[in-house]
Amino acid sequence: MAELTTVAALYLLYLDRKPKRRRVWVHDILRRRSQLGEYHHLLQELRLDDGRFQRYLRLTVAQFEDLLARIGARISRMDTNYRRSIPAAERLSICLRYLATGDSFRTIANSFRVGVSTVSKIVDDVVSTIWDSLVDDFMSVPTTDEWRSIAGRFEERWNFPLCCGAVDGKHVVLKAPANSGSQFYNYKGTYSIVLLAVVDSEYQFRVVDVGGYGRSSDGGILANSAFGQALRSGTLHLPSDLPLPGAEDRGPQPYVFVADEAFPLRRNMMRPFPGRLLPRERRIFNYRLSRARMVVENAFGILASQWRMYRRAVEVQPEVAERCVKAICLLHNFLQQTTPAAAAVGSVPGGEVEPLPGLGRLASNNAAREAIRVRETFTSYFTSEGKVPWQENI
């Protein structure tokens, strides 16, 4: 009798563990997606008002169609005997809405009347496709001639000659990844990955490196990035040294990048002089460098204002967050280059740019003598041949 009881108990346990047959393949709410979902209902109305459409997806209707033409074939899926696939335009809309708002996958799923796991797969698939499809057209590594052109625009707009870009890092806050220890824990008390970016004078991203642990310093992330290694090894294809404008007697100087005090001083990387009580020449150099470096801060500000994912703790795996951040940087460049009426920000006149506040956070500085000499040359130049009328008032 006891044996029969045991067998019966085991059989009941087997029935409990046996996968239950799915009662509903598609929920009734999701079945009405084509009538009541945001894409089929609200978005089609927004198409009649370009301004509202742009505020909703951050792209105009024309830009949306342009982007869809570039990636539509790669994000399309085939219909099956069980269900119809979600069209490429709707998949792109779901992804853009997530990036534009930073809402949870469940919120996006309820709005568009699709499954939560469907939103997760769509976002990951579309951002990966955006990067693969657009990187060559909108963020290819500059050639020597392109670096030279970027430097010319920096001199014209921001009065810093031989500057190929401004470098800085931005923390993208994450929900604490499982079993990650303190790798992603940063000095601000949050969990994050770091976006290291090189920005030109037009607020466009020329080089990005995403995925550095939040606990790492900007200088450490630079050293471990492909950009930092290429800069250090001399394989970035920067133009040959050139005399500063009107100062041929000072000899050829290297093309440089400008950065804040968290980065090391190198021959091709200029950072401010540390401290508060500085001589006049060094204070002027810090002002001129800060003025040029503001473009990267402004670019990060534009990203955060347009793509609200940056303003929330991203609740996805770090590798998915990396792909989202890279796709947003590409979309930023795409918008900058395809918006005909974009406001052209010219050279900021003196008096409207404030110098950076006192430099309190200092990185270890093992600068070589060559790097010190280059910075001193720029310092002397900015108080003589290269001075601007308003710097004395600043």
N, C-alpha and C positions, 0 to 999 in steps of 0.2 A: 504493500500500500504506500509506504513511504517513497518507494522508487517511482511509482506512478505520479505522486505529488510533485516530485522533483522534475520529472519529465514535463509535466504540465506547466510548471513554473518556467522552465527553460523555453518552452514553446511560446508562452505568452511574452517572455522577454524578447524572443526573436521577432514576434509580430510587432512589438513596439518599435524595434530598431529597423524594421523593414521600411524602405522608402515608400512613403504614401504617394499614391497617384495624384498628380496635380489636378485640382478641381477646375481651376480657371486658367487658361493659357494667357489671356490678356485681360486685365481688370477692366470693368465696365467704364471706369473713369478714363482710362487710357484709350479705350475704344473711340471716345468722342474727341480725340486729339484734332482730327481734321476739321471739326466744327468749332471747338471751344479753346483749343490750344493757342498760346500766345503767337506762335509763328503764323498760323492759319487765320487768326482773327485780328489781334492787335497790330502785328507787324505789317499786315497788308494795308491797314488803315494808315499807319505811320508813313508808308511809302509815299503818300500823297502830300506829306509835309516834311521836306528834307531836313529842316532844322530839328524837328522832334525825332526823326529817325536817327540823326547824328547823335543827339543826346542819349538815345536809347542804346545804340550799338557802337558809338564813337566813330563811326564811318558814315559818310554820306551814301546815298543810294548808288551813285556812280562808283564810288570807291568800293562799296560792297560788291557790286557786280564785277568790277575789275579783279578784286581779290578772289571772288568765286570762279572767275574764268581761269585764274592761275592755278588754283588748287582743287577745283571741283571734281575733276576726273579721278584724283587720287584719294578723295574722301568719300566717293560714292560707293554704295553697297548694292548688291543684287537682291531682288525679291526672292523669297522662298515659297514653298508650298504651304508654309504655316503662317507667314505674315509678310506684309509689304515692308520694304526697307524705308528708313527715314531719308528723305531727299538730301542732297548735298547742301542746298541752301539752308535747310532747317538745321542740319548738323553744324554748319558754320555759325548760324545765329545763336545756337545754344552755347557754343564755345565763346563767342564774343561777349555774350551777355554775362557769362561767368567771369571772364576777365575784367569786364567793365564794372561789375558790382562786387565781386568777391563773395557773393552769397554762397550758402552751403549747397551742395549737390541736391539735397532734398528740396530746397526752396526752388531751385531751377527746374527740377523734375516736376514739381507740382504746377509750376507756371506753364511749362510746355507740354504737360501731360505725357511724360515718358517715365520710364523706370529710373530709379536712382543709379543703379549699376550702368544703365544705358548712358546717362549723363557722364559718369566717370570715364567710360570707354571713349565716348565722343570727344571729351575735352583732351584726353591724353593723345588720341589719334590726330585730332585737328592741329594742336599746337606743334606736334612733331612734324606734321606735313607742312605747316607754315614755315618752320625753320628750314627744312630740306628744300622747299621750293623757292624761297625768296632770298636765302642768304647770299647767293652769288650776285643777285641783282641789287640788293639794298644794304649789304654789309660785308662785302668782300674785303680782304686785307688790302690796304692801299699799296699801290706800287710806288716806286721812287718818285715818279712825276706827280702822283697824287699827294704824297707827303709834302712835296714842294708847294703844290697848290694850296693845301690846307694851311701851311705856314704863311703863305702870302695873305690869305684871308684873315688869319690871326693878327698879323701886323696891321692890316687895313682897319679892322674893326675893334681890336682890343689893344693895339699899340705894344705888342710883345713880339718882336721879330724872332725868326727861326724857331717858332713854337709849333709843334706838330699835333698838339692836343692837350687837354686837361684830363688828369687821372684822379679817380676817387673810387671809394667803395661804398656800397649801400647795403644795409642789413634788410633782408626780407624775412619778416617774422613768421615763424611756423608754430603750429601746435606741436608740443613736445613729442618727437618721434619715439616710438616704443623701443626700449632697450638700447638707447643711444648714449646713455651716460651723460657726460658733460661736454661732449664734442660740439653740440650745437648751442650750448649755453654761452651767451655773450656778456660783455661787461655792463650792458644795460639791464640785465636781469631777465631777458627773454631768450627764446630759442630762435635761431635764424640760420639762413644760408646767406652768403655774401655775393653781391653782384659787383664785380670789378670792371670798370668801364673807362674807355678812352673816348672823349667827346671832342668834336671839332668846333669851330667857331659858329657853326650854324645849328648847334644843339643836336647834331646827329651822332649816333653811336658808330664809331669806326671799328672798335675792337671790344668784345665783352668776354668775360670769364665768369661763369656762374657755378656755384656749388661749394665754394670755400666754407669751412666750418665757422660758425659764429664765434667760437672761442679764439680764433686766429686773428692776429693783428693785420691791418691793411698791408704793412710791409711784408709780413710773412706770406700773405696770399699772393702778393705781387711776385715774390721770389719763386713760388711754386707754380705760377701760371705760365702758360705757353708764351704769353706776351712778355712777361718779365724775363723769362729765359732767353727769348729771342733778342730782347733789348740788351741783355747782359753779354750775349755771345756775339752781337753785331750782325745778326742775320735778319733784322727787321727791314732791311733795304732802305734805310734812311738816306737822304741825299748827302753828298760829301760836304765837309765843312765849308763855311762861307763867311766872309767878313760881315760884321754888322753894318746896316745901312749908314753910310756917311762916316764910318769909322774903320776904313781899310787899314790904317796904321796899327790897329789893335790885333791884326792878324785873323786868320780863319777861326771861326767858332763852330761848335757842333750844333746840330738841330736838337732841340730839347723838348721834353714834356714838363708840364707844370703840375705840382701836387702840393698837398698840405703837409703839415709837420709830422704826420704819421708815416710818411714814406721816407726812404733813405735818400741822401744826397749822392748823386752819381753824375758822371760826365754828361749823360743824356737825360737826367732827371733833376729838375730844380725844385727845391723846397725853401720855405722862408727861413730867415735867420731866427733862432729862438730867443726868447726873452722879451722884456718890456722896455727897459731903459737902453734903447739902441741909438747909435749915432744917426744923424740925419740921412746919410746915404743908404744905410741899411733899412731904415724905416721906409724910404722911398722905394727901394727894391721890393720890400714886402708888400707895399701897396700895389705896385705894378703887377707883381706875380698874383696877388689875390684877385685883382681885377680880371686877369686872364683866366684864372681858375674858376671864377664864378659860373662859367658856362656849364661845367659839369654839375654844379649844384642846381642850376636852373633846369637842366635836362632831367635830373631826378625829380624836381618839383613838378615838371610837366607830366612825367610818368605817373606820379602819385595822384595828380588831379584828374587825369583822364582815365586811368585804369585803377579802380578802387581796390583791386586785389592787394595792392601794396599797403593799404591802410588797415588791413585785417590780419589776424593770425591765420595763415593758410592751412587748411585742414586736409592736406594731401601728403602723400609720401614725399620725402625730400627730392627724389629723382624726378617725380612728376612736377614738383614746384620748380625745379631747374628748367624743365622744358617750357613751362608757362612763362617764366621770366625771360628766357631767350626769345620766345615768340613775341612777347610784348615789346621788347627792344626792336625787333624787326618791324612790327606794326607801327611803332613810333617813327622809324625812318620812312616807312611806306607812306604814312600820313604827311610827313614833312615834305616828301618829294612829289606827292600827287595832289596836294591841296593848292590850287592856283591862287587863291586869295589869302594865303597864309601871311600873317603879319610879319613883316621883315623887321627884325630887331637890329637896329644899327648900333654903332659905337656909342656907348653910354657916356654922356658928357660928364666932365668933372663936377664933383659936388653931389652927384646922385649915387655914387658908389662909395660905400663906407669901407674902410680897411677892416680886415678881420680883427676880432677882439684879441686880447692878450693870449699868447700861445701857452696854454697850460699843459697840454699833453705832448710830451716829447718822445720821439723814438730814438733808439740807440743810433748813434751817428759814427759810423766807421768810414767816413768819406775819404776817398783818395785825394791826393794833392791835386790831381788834374781836375776833379770835380770842384774843389774849392777854388781853383784858379778860374774856372769858367764862371762860377757864380760871382766872383769878385769882378770879373770883366763886365758882366751884365750890370752889376751894381754901379760901377764907374760910368758905364755907357748911359744909364738912365738919369744920371745927374749932369750929363754934358751933351753929347751929340744927340742922344735919344730922349731927352726930357720933353715932357708935355706941359702946356701952360698951367694947368690946374693942379699939378701934383704938389706944389708948395703949399697950397691952401688946404689940401687933404692932410 
